[in-house]
């Protein structure tokens, strides 16, 4: 993968600012990761140290610019997503507002509650920020067998996709539908469609950036991203965590669905191909 763009200045690097270490070893991190990818919320995850504990990590602090190789890489991906979505929003007669990307280690405060690395990458619509502990990428490569820069880019672009949904009011509409749902399974189905659309939007970023000549990828790169989409499918995660698959409890979509919708966006580079709310998902 080669990305021909400069870095974004909209990156807040909070790493090394005294964040809480993830407790419990790799197993706890994996369990937390599974929780988040299966529909968890930052405010619902207990803070290490027991009930009533007050996070002392990175509370209210502002980070600086990322200067290391990993930080610069995600900064360039963020800049490329901005280039894509600027153009898409302009065609719709709207102005795109780039999210802030927050890099942290262990844990950090967010407007959606206290965020921990065990949650995996996540987007907070309240403050319009994407949060990621870059150690997640090592987990993606080593445990989920999805190595490569394009796999990393897909993960970040998916979270930016949630930002796009938030700006367009899609997230709010889905939240209303979830609240009005008669059953938990029905509410979960709305969540799945929202997540699959974010996968498709991640593909749109890559497809459009490739058409502009900004992104250069080969088949091996594409396979790495598809491996990541497969790894974090609800069915795959449920098999690993509980040994069985419960489709009605899906919140992000099956591996096959995530691969399908990311591929659709990648091949078309067209946001109009990402309507996951019509017909079967």
N, C-alpha and C positions, 0 to 999 in steps of 0.2 A: 504494500500500500504506500502511495505517495500523495501527500496533501500539499498543494502549492498555494499556500496562503500564510499570512502573518498571524500572530497570536492575538487573542482578544484581551483587552484591558479590563474586561468585566469579570475578572477572576479574583476571588478573595482567598488568600492562602492562610489558613489558621493552623496549619500543621506545626507541631512543636510548641504550641501555646499552652501546654499543661493539660491536655485532654485526658479524660479517664481512660486507663488501659482497659481493653476488652477482657473481662474476667472469664475464667472457666476454660481457657485453652481453645483449641481449634474446634472442638465439639460444640462449645457454646456459640461460637461465631457461626458455625454452619446452621445450628438450630435457629439462631436469630435471623440469619439470611433466609432460611426457608420460610420463617414466619412473615418477614417483610414481603417476599416475593409472592406469598400466598394471600396477600391482602392486608398485611399489618399496617399499623399507623404509628408514627413516632411517639405520640403522646400515650400510647397504650403499652409501651414496652417499659418494664420496671428498670429503674436506675440501679446499677451495681451498688451493693452495700446495704440492701434491705429497704423495707418500706420507710417512708419519711425522710430518706436521704436527700440532701440537696446537692445537685451537681455543682461542683466548683470549677468545672472545666470550661474555659473559653466563654464564659458567660458575659455577653455584652461586648466582647472584644471584636475588633476589626483586624483582619489580616492584611498582609501586603501582597505584592505581585509574586507569582510563581516564577522561579528562575532555574529550577532543575529540569532535567530532561523530561521526566514524567509530567511535571506541571506544565511545561511548555507544550507537550503533546496534546493534552486535553484542552489547553488554551487555543490551540490551532483548530481542533475539532469544533470547539464552541464558535470560533470566528467563522468557520465554514458554514455551520448551521445558520448563523446570522445572515450570511450572504444569500443562502437559499431562501430563507423565510422573508427577508427583505423584499426580494423579487416577487414572491408569491403574494404577499400582503399588498404590495403596490398594485398588482393586477386586480386585486379585489377592492382597490380604493381605500385601503387602510394602511396604518403605520405599524410596523412590527417593533416591539419592545424586547430587546434581548434580555434573557434572564441573567442573573448573577450566578456564577459557578463557585461554590464554596468547597474548598479542599480542607479536610480536617483529619485528625488522628484520634481514634478512640471514641470521642463524643463531643458534641457541640450543641449550643442552644439554637433553636429555630423558632419561628413564629407559629409552628405547628406542634410545638412540644420539644422535648429533649431528644436529640438524634444521636444514635450510636452506630458505630461501624458495623455491628452485627446485623443491622437492618438492610445492608446493601445500599446502593445508590437510591435516592428518592427525591421527589419534587415537592416543595411546599408551596401551594397556591396562595397562601396568605401573604408571604413575603416575596413571591416570585423568584425563588432561588432553587437551584439544583445542588444537592449535597452529595459528596462522595468521599469516602476514605479509599485512597488508591490501592490499599491492600486488597480490596475486593478483586482487582484485576488478577492478582496472584491466585486467589481462590478460584476465579473463573478458569484460569489456565490449568492449575494443578488438580483441583477436585472435579471440575466439570468438563475438563478436556476440551476447552475452547480457547486455544491460544491465538495470538496475532493481534495486530493493531486495529484491523477492521472489526474484529469482535468487540474490542474495547470501545471503538467508536460507535458501534451499534447500541451498546448499553447507554452511553451518554446521550446519543441522539434520541433514544426512546424517552428519556426523561425530558429532553427539550420538547419532544412531541407532546408531552403532558402540558408544558407551558403554552404551546400553540393552542391546545384544546381549551386551556383556561382563558386565553386572550379572546378566543372566538365564542366563549360562552357555552361551549359543548359540555365541559365538566359540570357546570352548574345545572344544566338541563338533566344530565345523567343523575346527579345527586338528588334532584327532585323526583325523578322516576324511581330511584332506589327507595326513597322514603315512602313513596306511594305504593310500592310493590306489596302484593298480598302475602308473599312468602319469602323466606330467606333465599331460596333457590332462584326465585324470580329476580330478586335484587342482585344476586351474584351474576346472573346472566347479563345485566346491564354493565356491571363492572368488567366482565369479560370483553364485551364489545368495545368499551372505552380503552382497555389495555391493548386489544388487537389493533385498534385504530392508531394508537401511539406507535406500535410496531410498524404499521404501514407508513406513518409519517417519518419514522426513522429511515425507512427505505426510500421515501421521496427525497429526503435530504441527500442521500448518497447518489441516487439516480440523477437528480438535477445537477448536483455538483460534478458528477462524471460527465454529463452532457456539456457543461460549461468548460470542461478541461481542468477543473480545479482539483478533482480527485481522480487518481489513477489506481485501479484495482484489477487484479487478475482472478482467475477462477479459484485459486487457493485462498485468496482473501475472502471471497464470497462464501466459500465453504466454512471458513472460520466463524463468520457471522452467523451462518445457519446452524453451526454447532452450538453457538451460544443460545440462539433462539430455542433450539431443541432442549438444551440442558435446563432451561428455566421454564419449561412448560409445566403446567400444573400436574399433569399426569406423571411426568418424570419425577418431579419433586415429591409428590405423594408416595410414589413407589419407594423412594429413598427414605422418607421420613416415617411412613406408617405401613409400608408393605402392601398397600392396596390403593385402588383408584376410586374416588367418589366424584363423578362428574358434576353432580348438582352443587358441590361445594367449590367448584372452580371459580376463581376470581380473575385470572389472567389469561386463561385459554390453554388448550393442549399444545404439546410440542408441534404437532402437525399444523394447527391453526396459526401459531406464531410464525412458523416458517413460511406458510402460505401468504400471510398478510405482509410480512417484511419483504418477501420476494415480489409481491405485487407492486409495492411502492418503489422498490429498487428498479424493476424492469420498466416501469412507466415514467417515473420521476414526476408524477401527476397526482396532486392531492385529491382530485375528483375521483380517483380510483380507490379511495380510502373510506368509503361509506360502509362501515361495518354494521350500521343500524338498520339497513334494509335487507330483508330476507334472512337466510340462514347465515350464521357467522362462520 
